[in-house]
Every structure is written in structure tokens, then in C-alpha cells.
């Protein structure tokens, strides 16, 4: 059966609609409106295949842009202010049969309270958007601000390029007196880049070292051409809020800027007590805001993002793994600056960071002092090359978990995939102990959808901190070690908890936390157009799948 493009519409916001073959087709208006004092953003994202050479090597990719012709890596920057509402129409125009042609878009770090259906996780909160179809993600951001990003959440698709930054500004930012500049020019994205497609990497089961590190979508690979590096320009004497986003598929990066300190003021959308370092380790999906004071001699300085796995050569020869910080008035040339000696490197540990507002973990100040304690042990089967959680390899169900709940399934034993879903009661303090077990290729950056959490025991310390632990949405779980997090179940819906090394997720390293299943969507029913995604996707012919 043929289904027309499906787009969610709300007449209150000036969307025009008509009925075609009994299905509502809605044409979204572009631009912004003001509703009840907040801005409503009407936006478009076209998902397209495009041949690009960000490091000098030409390959087909999966990219996002406001117009098909301007799709880019990273994708279009999305911005707004705390309290705004977003209606983002995602149109799937993918055609390359060597990669996934369906898609979904996850808005990483945004809680999606009462809009779980807009979380964008294929087979957890929605069916994928099929090629030549559209879906309008409609969600508000009532009480969040900071640095976020968006990416595909279907299979390993984001490794082919579908990833972009989101910045939500706070007009009452408590740190605003610490910096002078915070705009599009201060967003810095970091990503590993492969010359193979992500499906080729998945088929190989073992990820080789990335070919390049891209900073703001530009980089070089060992032995490759001297392609232009990203340049971030600063004016002497000003203070800049750099928003660092690690969009990596596999690698983590050691980030630094020669001759400059970095004062961390935000982590994963949470304001922190300012903490000054000159070296930050960023893991896939993590974000930091760090203030740089441009108070050095006017010149060019090396921005470094050294991956944990070798990129051709595990160094900075010929500008690999780097970008340029250029002062206004400096010549247009590559830097010749050097890293500080190891004795002068100031590295922060995760436990050194503390929330600026409302510090303190929920529950009682001792291990196990929560309403519900959940123990999850990471595992790995070297013969099958599969990861597991408590012995269960996560396999995406054919029916999204949210649709199962809306259809009446309320308990873990009734929800698919079997053993991969844990139901959580509402308005309770949850403590999760994540044990690294024998899971190799770590540390594993674990991300929880729908929440930030307090990391009461970090992966690099046996000590607990209940007074002012770091609060974030992506933290590390290390081999043969323990990480403990706490949060309150105040956001109904099924939320993914998974390793953000995308290959590890695809090989089973995930669970779903089905929170408050009895009240899921009670106050905000899913749109009919969301329900239409599954019959469209299920009706695809095998030739329409990779």
C-alpha cells in the first residue's frame, strides 16, 4: 500500500493541512512564532546522501541540512532559548543502497518530557522514517539550557555523518558574566571519521582505527592531502565560551589548545562550578562548555584532539587531529606551537566537577539508599562478538517499546525484547550500579535518555559522593570497575540506556528503562501520524532496505 508523506500538524500554530487517501498531510510553515511569550521554531531537516571529502577522501555520506543542497558535516546548527518549542520536519531523501535508507533523529540530551514519541530512537520510541517520507518532531524545552546535539538513532547510521549541534541559550545564564562571546563561532564539534561506511564497519565486527579526526567537519588523514583545517578566530583580550561536542562513532579524544587554559562551566547541559584545566578528555556523546581567555600573544595556536586509537599516525604530524585557534591579526598559516610538558598538564577527573545549582544526589547518603537499586553488569561473548547487559544481548524489537506500552503491555515480562526492558515505578529514587565486567574496548560512555543523573561513584574512583556529585547524561563504565548513578523517575516513558560507542550499541550493549508505564502518554497522547510510521516502514520491500 502507498502511504503519502506523514507530517504532524497543529492548526493552532498556523499549519495548513488537507486529507489525502484518508491520511492527514500537513505543510509546516518555516520561521519562528511567539506563543505565550515563548518562541515556536518551525524548521526543516532534509536527510540526504551526498559525496563529500572532509579530509580529502571522497565518499558517500548521510547528511542533514535545511535544504537538500546545503546538507553538511556537521549538520545544520539548531538554536533556541530555554522555554522554546520546536517543530522540526525531518524529510528522508536517502537513495544510496550501500547505507541505511530509512532514518530517525534523536535530540541528544533533551528530556522530551511528555513527548517520549519525539525522542527519535528507532524501535524504542518510534518506527524509522522510510525513504521519501517525512515526520514532524514536535517538542518543548521548558527547563533546559546548554549544549546538546542531534544524530541518527537507527543502527549505525550516524557514523556516516548524520549528526549536528544544538545550543539552547539561557537569558538568565548564571555564568554570563564570565565570558564575552557565545555564538555560532564558538561551537566546536569533534568526530572520528572513517573512509568505510558504517555498515561496512558493522559487518567487519572489529572497528579499525579511524582515518581522520574532524574538528568542525574538517581534518586531514595520514598520507593525505593538505586539506584546510578548521579555523576558530578570536580577538585579543576577549573571553570565549567554547561549546565542545564529541560526536564520535568510536574514539574518545584528548582536547587541548596550546598555551591556553579552559575553565569548564557546563557539562552535558548542566551548569557546573567553574573548574580550570588545560586538557579535557571527551568521550562519545559528552559535551562541555569551557571558557578560553584570549590573552596570549597574537598568533596561531594548535587546537588538539588526539584520539585514543591511532588515526594513521597517533600524533599531529602535518596537522592531523587538529584545528587552528587564530587571533585577529595573525598570519594565515598553520601553527608552530607546542604542547606543554606532561608535568604542566592539568587534567580533570569527572569527580572534580560539581553542579552549580541544587547539588546533591537524591535518596539517602549511602550506597543502596534509594527506593530501587538496579544492578547491571556488562558482558562480552568473544565467540559471537556480542555485548550484553546482565547476560542479555539487546536486539531491537519489531514493534517499538512505546507502541507496546500504549497497546497495553505494562510489565517487563510482557515487553520486547525479552530481558532487555526494565520497568521502573514513578516518582522514586533509582540507583543503578553499572559493573564493567569483562566488556572490552572501553571505557564505555553510557547515556541515559530522558534524564540527567548524579554520578555518585565515578568509573575512576572507589569513593562515593552524595553531597555534590557531577550531574550529566553520559558517563563512563570501565572494565572490571563500577559506576553508580542516581535519578528520580519523574518522566514517564521508555528511555534507552546504552553505550554511545555506536558499534557496541548495535552489538547489544543497551537496555530500555520503561518508566511509569501506567501513566505513559496519559496527559499527551501520541499523534496519529506517529502511529502511521510503523505500517509505512513495515510495508517496505526488501529492495528498499540495505
C-alpha positions as CSV (number, residue, x, y, z in Angstrom):
1,X,0.0,0.0,0.0
2,X,1.2,3.5,-0.8
3,X,1.3,6.0,2.1
4,X,1.9,9.7,1.5
5,X,4.5,11.6,3.5
6,X,3.3,11.9,7.0
7,X,3.8,15.2,8.9
8,X,2.4,16.1,12.2
9,X,0.4,19.4,12.3
10,X,-1.2,21.6,14.8
11,X,-3.6,24.2,13.5
12,X,-3.0,26.5,16.5
13,X,0.5,27.1,15.1
14,X,-0.7,28.1,11.6
15,X,-0.1,24.8,9.8
16,X,-2.2,24.1,6.7
17,X,-3.5,20.6,6.2
18,X,-5.6,18.5,3.9
19,X,-6.7,14.9,3.7
20,X,-5.1,12.6,1.1
21,X,-6.3,9.0,1.0
22,X,-7.7,9.4,4.5
23,X,-4.3,10.4,6.0
24,X,-3.6,13.9,7.2
25,X,-0.8,15.6,5.3
26,X,0.4,18.8,6.8
27,X,2.6,21.5,5.3
28,X,4.7,23.2,8.0
29,X,5.4,26.9,7.9
30,X,9.0,27.8,8.2
31,X,10.3,30.5,10.6
32,X,9.5,31.4,14.2
33,X,6.4,32.5,16.0
34,X,5.8,33.7,19.5
35,X,3.2,31.8,21.6
36,X,2.5,32.6,25.2
37,X,5.8,34.5,25.4
38,X,8.0,31.7,24.1
39,X,9.3,31.2,20.6
40,X,8.0,28.4,18.4
41,X,10.6,27.3,15.9
42,X,9.4,25.8,12.6
43,X,12.3,24.1,10.9
44,X,13.2,21.6,8.2
45,X,15.9,19.0,8.1
46,X,16.4,17.1,4.9
47,X,18.4,13.8,5.2
48,X,20.3,13.2,2.0
49,X,23.1,11.2,0.5
50,X,26.0,13.4,-0.6
51,X,29.6,12.8,-1.7
52,X,32.0,14.9,0.4
53,X,35.7,14.9,1.2
54,X,36.1,16.4,4.7
55,X,39.6,15.1,4.9
56,X,40.4,15.0,1.2
57,X,39.0,11.5,0.7
58,X,35.7,11.5,-1.3
59,X,32.9,9.2,-0.1
60,X,29.1,8.9,0.0
61,X,27.6,10.1,3.3
62,X,24.3,10.7,5.1
63,X,23.9,14.3,6.0
64,X,21.3,16.8,7.3
65,X,20.6,20.3,6.1
66,X,17.8,22.9,6.0
67,X,17.8,22.4,2.2
68,X,18.9,19.3,0.3
69,X,21.7,21.1,-1.4
70,X,23.3,22.6,1.8
71,X,23.4,19.4,3.9
72,X,26.7,19.4,5.7
73,X,29.0,17.7,8.2
74,X,28.3,18.6,10.9
75,X,24.7,19.2,10.2
76,X,22.8,22.5,10.5
77,X,23.2,24.2,13.9
78,X,19.9,24.3,15.7
79,X,19.5,27.1,18.3
80,X,16.8,28.3,20.7
81,X,16.2,29.6,24.1
82,X,15.1,28.0,27.3
83,X,11.3,27.6,27.2
84,X,11.0,27.4,23.4
85,X,9.1,24.9,21.4
86,X,10.5,23.2,18.2
87,X,8.6,21.7,15.3
88,X,11.3,20.1,13.1
89,X,10.1,18.4,9.9
90,X,12.5,15.6,9.0
91,X,12.4,14.5,5.4
92,X,14.1,11.3,4.4
93,X,15.6,11.7,0.8
94,X,18.1,8.9,1.1
95,X,18.9,6.8,-2.0
96,X,22.3,5.2,-1.6
97,X,21.7,1.4,-1.3
98,X,25.1,0.8,0.5
99,X,23.8,2.6,3.6
100,X,20.5,2.6,5.6
101,X,17.8,4.5,3.6
102,X,15.4,4.8,6.5
103,X,16.3,7.1,9.4
104,X,15.3,8.6,12.7
105,X,16.7,11.6,14.6
106,X,17.4,11.8,18.3
107,X,17.7,15.1,20.1
108,X,20.5,14.1,22.4
109,X,20.3,15.4,26.0
110,X,16.8,16.9,25.7
111,X,14.5,15.3,28.1
112,X,11.3,15.1,26.0
113,X,9.1,15.3,29.0
114,X,5.5,14.3,27.9
115,X,6.9,13.8,24.3
116,X,8.6,10.5,24.5
117,X,7.3,9.8,21.0
118,X,9.7,12.5,19.7
119,X,12.8,11.1,21.3
120,X,13.8,9.6,17.9
121,X,15.1,6.2,18.9
122,X,14.2,3.6,16.2
123,X,12.3,0.6,17.7
124,X,12.2,2.2,21.2
125,X,10.2,5.3,20.8
126,X,9.2,5.1,17.1
127,X,9.5,3.2,13.9
128,X,12.0,4.6,11.4
129,X,11.1,7.2,8.8
130,X,11.1,5.5,5.5
131,X,12.8,7.0,2.4
132,X,10.6,9.5,0.6
133,X,8.6,10.2,3.7
134,X,8.6,12.8,6.5
135,X,7.8,13.2,10.1
136,X,7.5,16.3,12.2
137,X,9.2,16.2,15.6
138,X,7.2,18.4,18.0
139,X,8.7,19.1,21.4
140,X,9.2,21.8,24.0
141,X,12.3,22.6,26.1
142,X,10.7,24.1,29.2
143,X,13.5,24.0,31.7
144,X,16.8,23.1,30.0
145,X,19.6,25.1,28.5
146,X,23.1,24.3,27.4
147,X,24.9,22.3,24.8
148,X,23.2,19.3,23.0
149,X,23.3,17.6,19.6
150,X,21.2,15.6,17.3
151,X,22.0,12.4,15.4
152,X,20.5,9.4,13.7
153,X,19.4,6.7,16.1
154,X,18.9,3.9,13.6
155,X,21.5,1.1,13.5
156,X,25.0,2.7,13.0
157,X,23.8,5.4,10.6
158,X,25.2,8.4,12.5
159,X,28.7,7.2,11.8
160,X,28.0,8.1,8.1
161,X,27.5,11.8,9.0
162,X,24.0,12.4,10.3
163,X,25.0,14.5,13.4
164,X,24.7,18.2,14.2
165,X,24.9,20.6,17.2
166,X,22.0,22.1,19.2
167,X,22.5,25.1,21.5
168,X,19.8,26.2,23.9
169,X,20.6,29.6,25.4
170,X,19.5,30.8,28.8
171,X,18.7,34.5,29.0
172,X,19.5,34.3,32.8
173,X,22.6,32.2,32.5
174,X,24.3,32.3,35.9
175,X,27.7,32.2,34.2
176,X,27.1,35.0,31.7
177,X,29.5,37.5,33.4
178,X,32.4,35.1,32.8
179,X,32.5,35.3,29.0
180,X,32.1,37.9,26.3
181,X,31.4,35.8,23.2
182,X,29.0,32.8,22.8
183,X,27.6,32.3,19.3
184,X,27.8,30.1,16.3
185,X,31.5,30.7,16.0
186,X,32.2,29.2,19.4
187,X,30.6,25.8,18.8
188,X,33.3,23.1,18.3
189,X,32.4,19.6,17.2
190,X,34.8,16.7,17.3
191,X,34.3,13.4,15.4
192,X,36.2,10.4,14.2
193,X,35.8,9.8,10.5
194,X,36.1,6.6,8.5
195,X,36.6,6.0,4.8
196,X,34.4,2.9,5.1
197,X,30.7,3.2,5.6
198,X,29.3,2.3,9.0
199,X,27.5,-0.8,7.6
200,X,30.9,-2.0,6.3
201,X,32.4,-1.4,9.8
202,X,29.5,-3.3,11.4
203,X,29.9,-6.2,9.0
204,X,33.6,-6.4,9.9
205,X,32.6,-6.5,13.6
206,X,36.0,-5.0,14.6
207,X,36.3,-1.3,14.1
208,X,39.7,-0.3,12.7
209,X,41.3,2.9,13.7
210,X,39.5,6.0,12.3
211,X,41.1,7.5,9.2
212,X,40.8,11.1,10.5
213,X,39.7,13.3,13.3
214,X,37.3,16.1,12.2
215,X,37.0,19.3,14.0
216,X,34.0,21.3,12.8
217,X,33.8,18.9,9.9
218,X,37.4,19.4,8.7
219,X,40.6,17.3,9.1
220,X,43.4,15.5,7.4
221,X,44.4,11.9,7.3
222,X,48.0,10.5,7.4
223,X,49.4,10.5,3.9
224,X,46.5,12.5,2.5
225,X,46.4,16.0,1.0
226,X,46.8,19.2,3.0
227,X,43.1,20.0,3.1
228,X,42.1,23.1,5.0
229,X,41.8,22.8,8.8
230,X,39.0,24.4,10.8
231,X,39.9,27.9,12.0
232,X,38.4,29.4,15.1
233,X,39.1,33.1,15.2
234,X,39.4,35.1,18.5
235,X,40.1,38.7,19.3
236,X,42.8,39.5,21.8
237,X,41.5,40.3,25.3
238,X,38.1,38.7,24.9
239,X,36.7,35.7,26.7
240,X,35.0,32.9,24.7
241,X,32.5,30.3,25.7
242,X,33.6,27.3,23.6
243,X,30.9,24.6,23.4
244,X,32.6,21.3,22.8
245,X,30.6,18.4,21.5
246,X,32.1,14.9,20.9
247,X,30.1,13.4,18.1
248,X,32.3,10.4,17.7
249,X,31.3,7.0,16.5
250,X,34.0,5.1,18.3
251,X,37.0,7.1,19.6
252,X,37.4,9.4,22.6
253,X,39.6,12.5,22.3
254,X,42.1,14.4,24.4
255,X,41.3,18.0,23.8
256,X,43.6,21.0,24.4
257,X,44.6,24.4,23.0
258,X,48.2,25.2,23.1
259,X,49.2,28.0,25.6
260,X,45.6,28.4,26.9
261,X,43.6,27.2,29.9
262,X,40.0,26.1,29.7
263,X,37.5,26.8,32.5
264,X,34.7,24.3,32.5
265,X,31.3,25.8,33.3
266,X,28.8,23.3,31.9
267,X,28.7,19.6,31.3
268,X,26.0,17.8,29.3
269,X,23.6,20.7,29.7
270,X,24.2,21.1,33.5
271,X,25.8,24.3,34.9
272,X,28.9,23.4,37.0
273,X,31.1,25.2,39.5
274,X,33.9,26.7,37.3
275,X,36.9,24.4,37.2
276,X,40.1,25.3,35.3
277,X,42.2,22.8,33.4
278,X,44.3,22.8,30.2
279,X,43.3,19.3,29.0
280,X,39.9,17.7,28.6
281,X,39.1,14.1,27.7
282,X,35.9,13.9,25.7
283,X,34.1,10.6,25.1
284,X,31.4,10.0,22.5
285,X,28.2,12.0,23.2
286,X,29.7,14.1,26.0
287,X,29.6,17.9,25.9
288,X,31.4,20.7,27.8
289,X,31.3,24.5,27.8
290,X,34.8,25.9,28.6
291,X,35.8,29.5,28.7
292,X,39.0,30.5,27.0
293,X,40.6,33.9,27.7
294,X,42.3,35.1,24.5
295,X,45.2,36.7,26.4
296,X,48.2,35.3,24.7
297,X,50.5,36.8,22.0
298,X,48.7,37.4,18.8
299,X,49.5,34.3,16.7
300,X,48.2,30.9,15.6
301,X,47.8,28.1,18.2
302,X,47.2,24.4,17.7
303,X,43.8,23.0,18.8
304,X,44.4,19.3,19.5
305,X,42.0,16.4,19.6
306,X,44.1,13.3,19.9
307,X,42.1,10.1,19.7
308,X,42.7,7.0,21.9
309,X,43.1,4.9,18.8
310,X,45.6,5.7,16.1
311,X,44.5,7.9,13.2
312,X,47.1,6.9,10.6
313,X,49.7,8.1,13.0
314,X,48.9,8.8,16.6
315,X,50.3,12.3,16.5
316,X,49.8,15.7,15.0
317,X,52.1,15.4,12.0
318,X,51.0,17.6,9.1
319,X,48.1,18.8,11.1
320,X,46.2,15.6,11.7
321,X,44.0,15.5,14.7
322,X,43.9,19.3,14.9
323,X,42.5,22.7,14.1
324,X,43.7,26.3,14.4
325,X,43.0,29.0,17.0
326,X,43.8,32.2,15.2
327,X,44.0,35.6,16.8
328,X,42.7,38.5,14.7
329,X,45.9,40.0,13.1
330,X,47.8,36.7,13.0
331,X,49.0,35.4,9.6
332,X,47.1,32.8,7.6
333,X,49.3,29.8,8.3
334,X,49.5,26.6,10.3
335,X,50.6,26.9,14.0
336,X,54.0,26.0,15.2
337,X,53.1,26.0,18.9
338,X,53.9,23.0,21.2
339,X,52.0,21.1,23.9
340,X,53.0,21.8,27.5
341,X,55.3,19.2,29.1
342,X,53.5,16.5,31.0
343,X,54.4,18.0,34.3
344,X,52.3,21.0,33.4
345,X,49.2,19.2,32.2
346,X,46.2,19.8,34.4
347,X,43.6,17.0,33.7
348,X,40.3,17.0,35.5
349,X,38.7,13.8,36.8
350,X,35.0,13.5,36.4
351,X,34.6,13.7,40.2
352,X,36.2,17.1,40.2
353,X,33.1,18.6,38.6
354,X,30.2,19.7,40.8
355,X,26.7,21.1,39.8
356,X,26.3,24.9,40.3
357,X,22.6,24.6,41.1
358,X,20.8,22.2,43.5
359,X,23.8,20.0,44.2
360,X,23.3,16.6,45.9
361,X,22.1,13.2,44.8
362,X,18.5,12.2,45.6
363,X,18.0,9.5,48.2
364,X,19.9,8.7,51.4
365,X,23.6,9.4,51.5
366,X,24.9,5.8,51.5
367,X,25.2,3.0,48.9
368,X,21.8,1.5,48.3
369,X,20.0,4.4,49.8
370,X,17.4,4.6,47.1
371,X,13.9,3.3,46.6
372,X,15.0,0.9,43.9
373,X,18.5,-0.4,43.2
374,X,19.2,-2.0,39.8
375,X,22.5,-3.8,39.1
376,X,23.6,-4.1,35.5
377,X,26.7,-6.0,34.5
378,X,28.3,-5.5,31.1
379,X,29.4,-8.7,29.3
380,X,31.0,-9.8,26.1
381,X,31.0,-13.0,24.1
382,X,34.2,-13.2,22.1
383,X,32.9,-16.2,20.0
384,X,29.8,-14.4,18.9
385,X,31.3,-10.9,19.1
386,X,28.3,-9.6,21.0
387,X,27.9,-7.4,24.1
388,X,25.3,-8.0,26.8
389,X,23.7,-6.5,29.9
390,X,23.1,-9.0,32.7
391,X,23.7,-11.7,30.1
392,X,21.1,-10.4,27.6
393,X,22.1,-9.1,24.2
394,X,19.8,-6.2,23.3
395,X,18.1,-6.8,20.0
396,X,15.7,-4.1,18.7
397,X,12.1,-5.3,18.7
398,X,10.0,-5.2,15.6
399,X,7.3,-3.2,17.5
400,X,8.7,-0.1,19.3
401,X,8.6,-0.4,23.1
402,X,6.5,2.8,23.3
403,X,3.9,1.3,21.0
404,X,3.8,-1.9,23.0
405,X,3.1,0.1,26.2
406,X,0.4,2.1,24.5
407,X,-1.1,-1.2,23.3
408,X,-1.4,-2.4,26.9
409,X,1.9,-4.1,27.9
410,X,2.9,-2.7,31.4
411,X,5.3,-5.1,32.9
412,X,8.9,-6.1,32.0
413,X,7.9,-9.7,31.3
414,X,5.3,-8.5,28.7
415,X,7.6,-6.2,26.8
416,X,10.0,-7.0,24.0
417,X,12.9,-7.5,23.7
418,X,12.7,-10.2,26.4
419,X,15.2,-9.4,29.2
420,X,16.1,-6.1,27.6
421,X,13.4,-3.9,29.3
422,X,13.2,-3.0,33.0
423,X,10.1,-1.3,34.3
424,X,10.5,1.4,36.9
425,X,7.9,2.9,39.3
426,X,7.0,6.6,39.1
427,X,8.4,9.3,41.4
428,X,11.0,7.0,43.0
429,X,14.8,7.4,43.5
430,X,16.6,4.9,41.3
431,X,20.2,3.8,41.9
432,X,21.9,1.9,39.1
433,X,25.1,0.1,39.6
434,X,26.9,-0.4,36.3
435,X,29.6,-3.0,36.5
436,X,32.2,-3.1,33.8
437,X,32.5,-6.9,33.9
438,X,34.6,-8.3,31.0
439,X,33.4,-5.8,28.4
440,X,36.4,-4.9,26.3
441,X,37.1,-1.8,24.2
442,X,36.2,0.6,26.9
443,X,35.7,2.7,28.9
444,X,32.1,2.7,27.7
445,X,30.3,6.0,27.6
446,X,26.8,5.2,28.9
447,X,24.0,7.6,28.0
448,X,20.5,7.7,29.6
449,X,17.7,9.2,27.6
450,X,15.0,11.4,29.3
451,X,17.2,12.3,32.3
452,X,20.4,13.8,33.7
453,X,21.7,11.7,36.6
454,X,24.1,12.2,39.6
455,X,27.2,10.1,39.2
456,X,27.7,9.2,42.9
457,X,30.5,6.8,42.1
458,X,32.6,7.6,39.0
459,X,34.5,5.0,37.0
460,X,37.9,6.1,38.2
461,X,37.3,6.1,41.9
462,X,36.0,3.7,44.6
463,X,34.7,6.7,46.7
464,X,31.1,7.7,46.8
465,X,29.9,11.3,46.7
466,X,26.3,12.1,47.6
467,X,26.9,15.7,48.6
468,X,27.7,17.3,45.2
469,X,28.4,14.6,42.6
470,X,28.8,15.5,39.0
471,X,25.4,15.6,37.2
472,X,25.3,14.8,33.5
473,X,23.7,12.4,31.0
474,X,26.7,10.4,29.7
475,X,29.3,8.8,32.0
476,X,31.9,6.1,31.8
477,X,31.8,2.4,32.7
478,X,35.2,0.8,32.8
479,X,36.4,-2.8,32.6
480,X,36.3,-4.6,35.9
481,X,35.0,-1.5,37.7
482,X,31.8,0.1,39.0
483,X,29.9,3.3,38.2
484,X,26.9,4.3,40.2
485,X,24.2,6.8,39.1
486,X,21.0,8.1,40.7
487,X,17.9,9.9,39.3
488,X,14.2,10.3,40.1
489,X,11.6,8.7,37.8
490,X,9.7,11.9,37.1
491,X,9.5,11.4,33.3
492,X,7.1,8.7,32.1
493,X,8.1,6.7,29.0
494,X,10.6,4.1,27.8
495,X,14.1,5.5,27.9
496,X,17.2,4.0,26.4
497,X,20.3,3.4,28.5
498,X,23.2,2.4,26.2
499,X,26.8,2.6,25.3
500,X,27.4,5.5,22.9
501,X,30.1,3.8,21.0
502,X,27.7,3.1,18.2
503,X,29.1,-0.3,17.2
504,X,28.8,-1.5,20.8
505,X,25.2,-0.5,20.9
506,X,24.4,-2.3,17.7
507,X,26.1,-5.4,19.1
508,X,23.8,-5.4,22.1
509,X,25.2,-3.1,24.8
510,X,21.9,-1.5,25.9
511,X,18.7,-1.8,27.9
512,X,15.4,0.1,28.0
513,X,14.1,1.6,31.2
514,X,10.3,1.7,30.9
515,X,9.4,4.4,33.4
516,X,5.9,4.7,34.8
517,X,4.3,2.5,32.2
518,X,0.8,3.1,33.6
519,X,0.9,6.8,33.0
520,X,2.9,6.9,29.8
521,X,1.3,9.4,27.5
522,X,-1.7,9.8,29.8
523,X,-1.6,13.5,29.5
524,X,-0.2,14.0,26.0
525,X,-1.4,11.3,23.5
526,X,0.9,10.5,20.6
527,X,-0.2,11.9,17.2
528,X,-1.9,9.6,14.7
529,X,0.9,10.4,12.3
530,X,3.4,8.8,14.7
531,X,1.3,5.6,14.6
532,X,1.4,5.6,10.8
533,X,5.2,5.3,10.8
534,X,5.2,1.6,11.5
535,X,2.9,0.5,8.8
536,X,4.9,2.6,6.3
537,X,8.2,1.1,7.4
538,X,6.8,-2.5,7.7
539,X,5.5,-2.2,4.2
540,X,8.9,-1.6,2.7
541,X,10.1,-4.1,0.1
542,X,13.4,-5.9,0.8
543,X,14.9,-3.9,-2.1
544,X,14.2,-0.7,-0.1
545,X,16.4,-1.9,2.8
546,X,20.2,-2.1,2.7
